[in-house]
Amino acid sequence: MSMPVAKGDDSPDAEPLRARLRAMSDAELLAHGIAIRRAFDASVKAGALTEITPLREARWEWLRRREIRRNRQPS
């Protein structure tokens, strides 16, 4: 199964990943992002660069939620 290369990619696999991230609670999303980052860092150190898309998508989801919260707060 291939993963999308970047945010906004219309790959058939992009939306299921985003849907899973949207379904997570904030705590789950944060823990998921940390786990992905650790796995990515370990693979880079080992010399085997892995797919960065899940980490990128988790970051985009976190930023999306942050923007929604910011827009809800009264000025």
Buried (B, 14 or more C-beta within 10 A) or exposed (E): EEBBEEBEBEBEEBEEBBEBBEEBEEEEBEEBBEEBBEEBEEBEEEEEEBBBBBBBBBBBBBEEBEEEEEEEEEE
